[in-house]
Amino acid sequence: MEVLMKMWIVLLLLSVCSETVICYSDGKVEVACGDMTPQHGHEPITKNPPFNITTDKSQFSPGDKIKVTLSMASSSEGKHYFKGFLIEARNAGNLNEIVGSFKLIDPEISQLLTCDSKEGSAVSHTGKSHKTEVQVIWVAPSDSPSSVQFLVTVAQGYKEYWVKSPGPVVSQNGVAPPPQTTFGGSIGAQTTTSSILSRSFTSEGCGSMKSCLRDPEGCDPQNDTACHFLSFRALGSSVMFELSGPAEGYVSFALSQDKWMGKDDVYLCIRDTDRVEIKAAYVSGRTHPVYSSQNILKDTAWRLSDGVIQCSFRRDIILPPENLNRFSLDQIYYLFMAHGRAEDGRTHRHDRQPLISTYQTKITGPPEDLIGSRSPLLMKYHGAFMLIAWTSTVSAGVIMARYFKPNWPERNILGQKVWFQLHRMLMALTVLLTLVGFVLPFMYRGGWSKRAGIHPYLGCVVMALAVIQPVMALFRPAPDASRRYIFNWMHFGTGTAAQVVAVVTIFLGIHQQALSLPAPWSTGVLAAIVVWFVLADLVLEVHQRGFLPIGKYFKNVKIYTEHINSDDKEEILFVPDENETYNVESFFKNIVLAIYLCGNLGFLTVLLWTISAV
């Protein structure tokens, strides 16, 4: 008991300590140079910071050295120390531009970083030790702007940090400072100067004057508030982009070299209360975008109306080499469009699967009216294979085994009864389709899907039951064995359970993000497939139990013939032989099967067509 208690204490300590150690405790935070945001996965604190940042000069000349001091405020409450920090100097007129370089005073607690391809352009911590004060030297460059502002990010713990807190502004001697960039929303939510659009975008000229990607296909953002719209056209050495769509927090698009999310050039229009921030970013995978520290967007403008976010900007086709992770616009790319929620300038995962252009297009190429899909091809195949397997082949195989054993008694296929070979073929096809369809989502996701609810868990159950069935059939006893009934019930029970769970799983799957079919009619069509099978099964079951004796009707047919010269009637009882009765029974079942298969194929075709169209 004592050993167990110690183990629990150790695990608890490890979990607590890991919060502090996980994210860049060594201060190598170049990844945060742009937006100065720690990669902690928590929201920054927006109340007044408990620290001060000061300088020993308010004016400078190129080449001058200014001492910058970061210290805890004497009146601060709570913790009287900080662990991590990031200090940068930026152009006060354009806070996207990093200015100058730093020199260290105490290398034991501070280190230089290379941000924006400039060595020593930022300073960070070297470890997680408690600090109350840090001092560094900033060196003004020869091409220094008229005024410079110091910004700092400070972390007291894994969940306690302040982002891009504004520090003092120092001005160059004899140079009038330009208007400073303002801060809106939370601390660190930079807002660049943008104009407000006077009117909505329009789809006029799509395919002739500009390239457009729209969802729904052919929609016009000027008249349809549900229209997600992206347009672009070349203007000399730059490209003008227009982006529009209904969203609570942001709309965005990305340039990608493939149809997989990751290593993409991203552009976002993020709503911040009553204004919109327009940002360039980069995503390395299924992570939050890393915002660019370079101001590469020109002529930015935005508009908010009826829940629709609209923004436009211009970007040079070719950018200087220091703009890392920015794609040249004279190449071909897939286009992604996404939207979602945002809080305090921080974006959350997109609400729907991104719209991805069907093929690559050259951004500076001839105007095109592009089409796209929100469902990846692998997921379309996944849905199609599962639908065919569990709404068509398996139901036909079940009907064949339950009701067609007496049919074709004199015919064999490869030495086995016709019904058995058909049943085995259909069930083997079901297992094969299920196996292939089961693997496809893992190939697409690269692992387990964490946001699909119970759907993937039920899918695993279906896959397991589908494999158990043929394995169980390999060990079935002979038809006259005393324990054959045990196998029959187990085979029936496992198959029925698999079919029921599979249908439930499909109902949950047709509205997943990666394959969202139009609601509610797609649900109605799927329900019609299920009801159609139940009706066919019910008719055949009633017939098999003798409640619908089609063949017996012929045993009671009375034929009356009337003699020419008499009013007498002669009753003749027509009694067919057993073969004729059997033929009638078989004919009836064949008709029911044919009607069922035609209806099933019709419903299935509608769903498969819908999958191909989303």
C-alpha positions in Angstrom: 0.0 0.0 0.0 2.8 2.3 0.9 4.6 1.6 -2.4 1.4 2.3 -4.3 1.0 5.6 -2.5 4.5 6.6 -3.4 3.9 5.7 -7.1 0.8 7.9 -7.2 2.7 10.8 -5.6 5.5 10.5 -8.2 3.0 10.4 -11.1 1.2 13.4 -9.7 4.5 15.4 -9.4 5.5 14.4 -12.9 2.2 15.5 -14.4 2.4 18.9 -12.5 6.0 19.4 -13.5 5.4 18.5 -17.1 3.1 21.5 -17.6 6.0 23.8 -17.0 8.7 21.8 -18.9 6.8 20.8 -22.1 6.9 24.0 -24.0 10.4 25.6 -24.7 11.7 25.8 -21.1 15.1 26.3 -22.7 14.0 29.6 -24.4 14.5 28.4 -28.0 11.3 30.1 -29.1 12.1 31.2 -32.6 8.8 29.7 -33.6 7.1 32.4 -31.6 9.0 35.3 -33.1 6.1 36.5 -35.3 3.1 36.7 -33.0 5.2 36.3 -29.7 2.7 33.8 -28.5 3.9 30.8 -26.4 2.8 27.4 -27.9 1.1 26.4 -24.6 -2.4 25.8 -26.0 -4.0 28.2 -23.4 -5.4 31.7 -23.7 -3.1 34.6 -22.6 -4.0 36.7 -19.6 -5.5 40.1 -20.6 -5.5 41.9 -17.3 -2.8 44.4 -16.4 0.5 42.7 -16.4 2.5 42.6 -13.1 5.7 43.7 -14.6 7.3 46.8 -16.2 9.6 47.3 -19.2 11.7 50.5 -19.2 14.5 52.1 -21.2 17.3 54.4 -20.1 16.8 56.7 -23.1 13.8 58.1 -24.9 15.7 59.2 -28.0 18.5 57.7 -30.1 20.7 57.9 -33.2 21.7 55.1 -35.5 24.3 53.0 -33.7 23.3 54.1 -30.2 22.9 51.5 -27.4 19.8 51.6 -25.1 19.5 49.6 -21.9 16.1 47.8 -21.7 15.0 46.5 -18.3 12.2 44.0 -17.7 11.3 43.8 -14.0 8.4 42.7 -11.7 6.3 45.6 -10.5 6.7 46.4 -6.8 2.9 46.6 -6.4 2.2 43.2 -8.1 0.0 40.7 -6.4 0.4 36.9 -6.4 3.7 35.6 -7.8 6.6 38.0 -7.6 8.7 36.4 -10.3 8.5 35.3 -13.9 10.1 32.2 -15.6 10.0 32.9 -19.4 10.2 36.0 -21.5 10.7 37.2 -25.1 11.8 40.8 -25.8 11.7 42.4 -29.3 12.1 45.9 -30.8 9.7 46.8 -33.6 9.0 49.7 -35.9 6.4 51.8 -34.0 4.8 52.7 -37.3 4.6 49.0 -38.5 4.7 46.6 -35.7 5.2 43.7 -38.1 8.8 44.9 -38.7 11.5 43.8 -36.3 14.2 46.4 -35.8 17.8 46.3 -34.6 19.7 43.8 -32.5 20.4 43.0 -28.9 23.5 42.4 -26.7 23.4 40.4 -23.5 24.3 41.7 -20.0 23.7 38.4 -18.1 24.1 35.3 -20.4 23.1 33.0 -17.6 19.5 34.0 -17.7 19.1 35.5 -21.2 20.1 34.4 -24.8 19.9 35.9 -28.3 17.5 34.6 -30.9 17.4 34.9 -34.7 14.1 36.2 -35.7 13.1 37.3 -39.2 16.5 36.0 -40.4 18.3 38.7 -38.3 20.8 37.4 -35.7 20.3 38.7 -32.2 17.0 40.4 -33.1 15.2 39.1 -29.9 16.1 38.0 -26.4 14.6 35.1 -24.4 15.2 33.1 -21.2 17.7 30.2 -20.9 15.8 28.2 -18.3 12.8 28.1 -16.1 14.4 29.6 -13.0 12.6 32.3 -11.1 13.5 35.8 -12.2 12.6 39.3 -11.0 14.6 41.4 -13.4 16.3 41.1 -16.8 18.5 43.7 -18.5 19.6 43.7 -22.1 21.2 46.2 -24.6 19.4 47.2 -27.8 21.6 48.5 -30.6 19.9 50.9 -33.1 20.6 49.9 -36.7 21.9 52.3 -39.4 18.5 52.2 -41.2 16.5 52.6 -38.1 12.9 53.9 -38.5 11.9 57.2 -36.9 10.5 55.5 -33.8 10.8 52.1 -32.2 8.6 50.3 -29.7 9.7 47.5 -27.3 7.3 44.5 -26.9 7.5 41.7 -24.4 5.9 38.4 -23.7 6.2 37.2 -20.1 5.3 33.8 -18.7 4.9 33.1 -14.9 3.8 29.5 -15.6 2.4 27.2 -18.2 -1.1 28.8 -18.1 -0.1 32.2 -16.9 1.4 34.5 -19.5 1.0 37.9 -21.1 1.5 38.2 -24.9 3.1 41.1 -26.7 2.7 43.7 -23.9 3.6 47.1 -25.3 6.6 48.8 -23.8 8.1 52.3 -24.2 8.6 54.0 -27.6 11.9 55.6 -28.3 12.3 58.1 -31.2 15.2 58.9 -33.5 16.8 62.3 -32.9 15.4 65.0 -35.3 12.9 62.7 -37.1 9.1 63.1 -36.7 7.5 59.8 -35.6 4.7 58.4 -37.8 1.3 57.4 -36.3 1.7 54.3 -34.2 -0.1 51.0 -34.9 -2.9 50.5 -32.4 -3.8 47.5 -30.4 -7.3 46.1 -30.4 -9.0 43.2 -28.5 -6.7 41.3 -26.2 -3.1 42.2 -25.5 -1.0 41.1 -28.4 -3.8 41.2 -31.0 -2.1 43.5 -33.5 -4.4 45.5 -35.8 -2.9 46.8 -39.0 -4.4 49.9 -40.7 -7.1 48.8 -43.2 -9.8 50.6 -45.0 -13.5 49.6 -44.8 -15.2 48.1 -47.9 -18.1 50.2 -49.1 -19.9 47.4 -50.9 -20.1 43.6 -51.0 -18.0 41.4 -53.4 -19.7 40.0 -56.5 -19.3 36.9 -58.6 -19.6 39.0 -61.8 -16.5 38.4 -63.9 -15.8 34.9 -62.5 -14.1 32.8 -65.1 -13.6 35.8 -67.4 -11.9 38.6 -65.4 -10.9 36.8 -62.3 -10.7 33.2 -60.9 -13.3 32.2 -58.3 -13.9 29.3 -55.9 -17.4 29.2 -54.5 -19.5 27.1 -52.2 -22.3 26.4 -53.0 -21.1 26.2 -56.6 -22.2 29.2 -58.6 -23.3 31.4 -55.6 -23.0 35.1 -55.5 -21.8 36.8 -52.3 -23.6 40.0 -53.2 -27.0 38.3 -52.9 -26.4 35.1 -50.9 -25.2 35.5 -47.3 -24.5 31.7 -47.1 -22.0 32.0 -50.0 -18.3 31.1 -49.3 -16.3 33.0 -51.9 -12.7 33.4 -52.9 -11.5 35.4 -56.0 -8.1 36.4 -57.2 -6.7 38.2 -60.2 -3.2 39.4 -61.3 -2.5 43.1 -61.2 0.9 43.7 -62.6 3.5 42.3 -60.2 0.9 41.5 -57.5 -2.3 39.6 -57.1 -5.6 40.9 -55.6 -7.5 38.5 -53.4 -11.1 38.8 -52.2 -12.4 36.5 -49.4 -16.0 36.3 -48.1 -18.1 33.9 -46.0 -20.5 33.6 -43.1 -18.5 32.9 -39.9 -18.5 33.6 -36.2 -14.8 34.3 -36.0 -12.8 34.0 -39.2 -12.7 33.1 -42.8 -9.5 31.9 -44.4 -7.9 30.3 -47.5 -4.6 28.5 -48.1 -2.3 27.6 -50.9 -1.2 24.0 -50.8 0.9 21.8 -52.9 -1.3 18.7 -52.1 -4.7 17.9 -50.7 -3.4 17.3 -47.2 -3.4 19.9 -44.5 0.2 20.9 -43.6 3.0 23.0 -44.9 0.5 25.5 -46.4 0.6 29.3 -47.0 -2.4 30.6 -45.2 -4.3 33.9 -45.2 -6.9 34.7 -42.5 -9.5 37.4 -41.9 -10.2 37.4 -38.2 -13.1 39.2 -36.6 -12.2 41.2 -33.5 -15.4 42.7 -32.1 -16.4 45.3 -34.7 -13.3 45.1 -37.0 -11.4 42.6 -39.0 -7.7 41.7 -38.8 -6.1 40.4 -42.0 -3.1 38.2 -41.4 -0.7 35.9 -43.3 0.3 32.7 -41.6 1.8 29.3 -42.1 0.7 25.9 -40.9 3.1 23.0 -40.5 0.4 20.4 -39.8 -2.9 20.1 -38.0 -1.9 22.9 -35.7 -2.7 26.5 -35.0 -1.3 28.8 -37.7 1.9 30.6 -37.0 1.4 34.3 -38.0 4.0 36.0 -40.2 6.1 38.7 -38.6 6.5 40.3 -42.0 4.0 42.8 -43.3 3.5 41.3 -46.8 -0.1 42.4 -47.4 -1.0 45.6 -49.1 -4.2 47.6 -49.7 -6.1 45.6 -47.0 -9.8 46.3 -46.6 -12.7 44.6 -44.8 -16.4 44.6 -44.2 -18.8 43.1 -41.7 -22.5 42.6 -42.5 -25.2 40.2 -41.5 -22.7 37.7 -40.0 -20.6 37.7 -43.1 -16.9 38.5 -43.0 -15.3 40.0 -46.1 -11.8 41.1 -46.7 -9.5 41.9 -49.6 -5.8 42.5 -49.9 -2.9 42.6 -52.4 0.3 40.5 -52.3 3.4 40.6 -54.4 3.8 37.6 -56.7 7.4 37.1 -55.7 8.6 37.9 -52.2 12.1 38.5 -50.9 14.0 35.3 -49.6 13.6 36.4 -46.0 9.9 35.7 -46.2 10.0 32.1 -45.1 7.2 29.7 -45.8 5.6 32.2 -48.3 4.7 30.6 -51.7 5.4 32.4 -55.0 2.1 33.1 -56.8 3.4 32.2 -60.2 3.1 28.4 -59.4 0.2 26.0 -59.3 -1.5 25.1 -56.0 -4.6 23.5 -54.6 -6.8 26.1 -52.8 -8.3 25.5 -49.4 -11.2 27.5 -47.9 -12.1 27.3 -44.2 -14.0 29.2 -41.5 -14.6 28.9 -37.8 -14.7 30.5 -34.4 -12.1 32.9 -32.9 -11.7 34.3 -29.4 -9.6 37.3 -28.6 -7.9 37.1 -32.0 -7.0 33.4 -31.6 -8.6 31.0 -34.1 -10.1 27.7 -33.3 -10.5 24.6 -35.5 -12.6 25.1 -38.6 -16.4 24.4 -38.2 -16.6 22.4 -41.3 -14.3 20.4 -43.5 -12.3 22.8 -45.7 -13.4 23.3 -49.3 -10.6 22.0 -51.5 -10.3 22.8 -55.2 -10.7 19.8 -57.4 -7.4 20.5 -59.2 -4.4 22.7 -59.0 -4.5 26.1 -60.5 -1.9 28.8 -61.3 -2.7 31.9 -59.3 -1.4 34.2 -62.0 -2.9 32.1 -64.8 -5.9 32.7 -67.0 -9.2 33.3 -65.1 -11.1 30.1 -64.1 -14.4 29.3 -62.5 -13.1 26.7 -60.1 -15.0 23.9 -58.4 -14.2 22.1 -55.1 -15.3 19.6 -52.6 -15.4 19.5 -48.8 -15.0 15.7 -48.7 -11.6 14.1 -49.5 -11.6 11.4 -52.1 -10.5 8.7 -49.6 -13.5 9.5 -47.4 -15.9 9.4 -50.3 -14.6 5.9 -51.1 -15.0 5.0 -47.4 -18.6 6.1 -47.4 -19.4 4.4 -50.8 -17.8 1.0 -49.8 -19.6 0.9 -46.4 -22.9 1.8 -48.0 -22.6 -0.9 -50.7 -21.5 -3.5 -48.2 -24.1 -2.9 -45.4 -27.1 -1.7 -47.3 -26.9 -3.9 -50.4 -24.6 -6.9 -50.6 -25.2 -8.0 -47.0 -29.0 -7.7 -47.2 -29.0 -9.7 -50.5 -26.8 -12.3 -48.9 -29.1 -12.6 -45.8 -32.3 -12.9 -48.0 -30.5 -15.6 -50.1 -29.6 -17.7 -47.0 -33.0 -17.3 -45.2 -35.5 -17.9 -48.0 -33.8 -19.5 -51.1 -32.4 -22.7 -49.8 -35.1 -24.8 -51.5 -34.6 -23.1 -54.8 -32.6 -24.6 -57.6 -32.4 -28.0 -56.0 -30.8 -29.7 -59.0 -28.2 -27.0 -59.7 -24.8 -26.6 -58.2 -22.0 -24.1 -58.6 -18.5 -25.6 -58.1 -20.0 -28.5 -56.2 -22.1 -26.5 -53.8 -25.8 -25.4 -53.8 -26.6 -22.3 -55.7 -28.0 -20.5 -52.7 -24.9 -21.2 -50.6 -22.4 -20.1 -53.2 -24.4 -16.8 -53.8 -24.6 -16.3 -50.0 -20.9 -16.9 -49.5 -19.9 -14.7 -52.5 -22.1 -11.8 -51.2 -20.8 -12.1 -47.7 -17.2 -12.3 -48.8 -17.7 -9.2 -50.8 -19.2 -7.5 -47.8 -16.2 -8.4 -45.7 -13.8 -7.2 -48.4 -15.6 -3.9 -48.9 -15.7 -3.4 -45.1 -12.0 -4.1 -44.7 -11.0 -1.6 -47.4 -13.5 1.0 -46.2 -12.2 0.5 -42.6 -8.6 1.3 -43.6 -9.3 4.4 -45.6 -10.1 6.9 -42.8 -6.9 5.9 -41.0 -5.0 6.6 -44.2 -6.6 10.0 -44.5 -6.3 11.0 -40.8 -2.9 9.4 -40.3 -4.3 7.9 -37.1 -7.4 7.9 -34.9 -10.0 10.5 -35.4 -10.7 12.3 -32.1 -13.6 14.4 -33.3 -15.9 11.9 -34.9 -17.7 11.0 -31.7 -18.8 7.3 -31.3 -18.8 6.7 -35.1 -15.2 5.2 -35.3 -15.8 3.1 -32.2 -18.9 1.5 -33.7 -16.9 1.1 -37.0 -14.4 -1.0 -35.1 -17.2 -3.2 -33.7 -18.6 -3.7 -37.2 -15.2 -4.6 -38.5 -14.6 -7.1 -35.7 -18.0 -8.8 -36.2 -17.5 -8.9 -40.0 -14.3 -10.8 -39.5 -15.7 -13.1 -36.9 -18.5 -14.3 -39.2 -16.4 -16.0 -41.9 -13.9 -17.4 -39.2 -16.9 -18.9 -37.4 -18.2 -20.4 -40.7 -14.9 -22.2 -41.2 -15.6 -24.3 -38.0 -19.3 -25.0 -38.6 -20.3 -28.6 -37.8 -22.0 -30.9 -40.3 -25.7 -30.3 -41.1 -26.7 -33.4 -39.1 -24.4 -32.8 -36.2 -26.1 -32.6 -32.8 -24.6 -29.2 -32.0 -25.4 -27.6 -35.4 -28.2 -25.6 -33.9 -25.6 -23.8 -31.6 -23.7 -22.7 -34.7 -26.8 -21.6 -36.5 -27.9 -19.4 -33.6 -24.4 -17.9 -33.1 -24.1 -17.3 -36.9 -27.5 -15.7 -37.0 -27.0 -13.6 -33.9 -23.5 -12.3 -34.9 -24.7 -11.4 -38.4 -27.8 -9.6 -37.2 -25.8 -7.7 -34.6 -23.2 -6.7 -37.3 -26.0 -5.5 -39.6 -27.8 -3.5 -37.0 -24.6 -1.8 -35.6 -23.4 -1.1 -39.2 -26.7 0.7 -40.1 -26.5 2.8 -36.9 -22.9 3.6 -37.7 -23.8 4.7 -41.3 -26.6 6.9 -40.0 -24.0 8.6 -37.7 -21.4 8.7 -40.5 -23.3 10.5 -43.3 -23.1 13.8 -41.3 -19.5 13.7 -40.2 -17.4 16.7 -41.2 -15.3 14.7 -43.7 -18.4 13.4 -45.5 -21.4 15.5 -44.7 -24.3 14.6 -47.0 -27.2 17.1 -47.4 -29.7 16.9 -44.5 -32.4 15.9 -43.9 -33.2 14.2 -47.2 -30.0 12.0 -47.2 -31.1 10.6 -43.9 -34.6 10.0 -45.3 -33.1 8.0 -48.3 -31.0 5.9 -45.9 -34.0 5.3 -43.8 -35.9 4.2 -46.9 -33.2 1.6 -47.7 -33.6 0.1 -44.2 -37.4 0.1 -44.4 -37.3 -1.4 -47.9 -35.2 -4.3 -46.6 -37.5 -4.8 -43.6 -40.6 -4.9 -45.8 -39.0 -7.5 -48.2 -37.8 -9.6 -45.3 -41.3 -9.4 -43.7 -43.1 -10.5 -46.9 -40.8 -13.4 -47.4 -40.9 -14.5 -43.8 -44.8 -14.4 -43.8 -44.8 -16.4 -47.0 -42.3 -18.9 -45.6 -44.4 -19.5 -42.5 -47.5 -20.3 -44.6 -49.5 -17.2 -43.8 -49.3 -16.2 -47.5 -49.8 -19.6 -49.3 -49.6 -18.5 -52.9 -49.2 -22.1 -54.2 -52.2 -23.4 -52.2 -54.6 -21.1 -54.0 -54.4 -23.3 -57.1 -55.7 -26.3 -55.1 -59.1 -24.6 -54.6 -59.6 -23.2 -58.1 -63.1 -24.1 -59.3 -63.7 -24.2 -62.9 -67.3 -24.1 -64.0 -68.3 -25.2 -67.5 -71.7 -24.6 -68.8 -73.3 -27.2 -71.0 -74.7 -25.8 -74.2 -78.1 -27.5 -74.0 -78.5 -27.5 -70.1 -78.6 -25.1 -67.2 -76.6 -27.6 -65.1 -73.2 -26.7 -64.0 -70.4 -29.2 -63.5 -67.9 -28.3 -60.8 -64.4 -29.5 -61.6 -61.7 -29.3 -58.9 -58.3 -28.5 -60.3 -55.5 -29.8 -58.2 -52.0 -29.1 -59.5 -49.1 -31.5 -58.7 -46.4 -30.7 -56.2 -43.9 -29.5 -58.8 -46.4 -27.0 -60.1 -47.0 -25.7 -56.6 -43.3 -25.5 -56.0 -42.8 -23.5 -59.2 -45.4 -21.0 -58.2 -43.9 -20.6 -54.7 -40.4 -20.1 -56.3 -41.7 -17.7 -58.8 -43.3 -15.5 -56.1 -40.0 -15.4 -54.1 -38.1 -14.5 -57.3 -40.5 -11.6 -58.0 -40.1 -10.3 -54.4 -36.3 -10.5 -54.7 -36.3 -8.7 -58.0 -38.5 -5.9 -56.8 -36.4 -5.6 -53.6 -33.1 -5.5 -55.6 -34.4 -2.9 -58.0 -35.6 -0.6 -55.2 -32.4 -1.1 -53.2 -30.3 -0.3 -56.2 -32.3 2.8 -56.8 -31.9 4.2 -53.3 -28.2 3.2 -53.2 -27.6 5.0 -56.5 -29.1 8.2 -55.1 -26.8 8.1 -52.1 -23.7 7.2 -54.2 -24.4 10.1 -56.5 -24.8 12.4 -53.5 -21.4 11.3 -52.2 -19.8 12.0 -55.5 -21.3 15.5 -55.6 -20.3 16.8 -52.1 
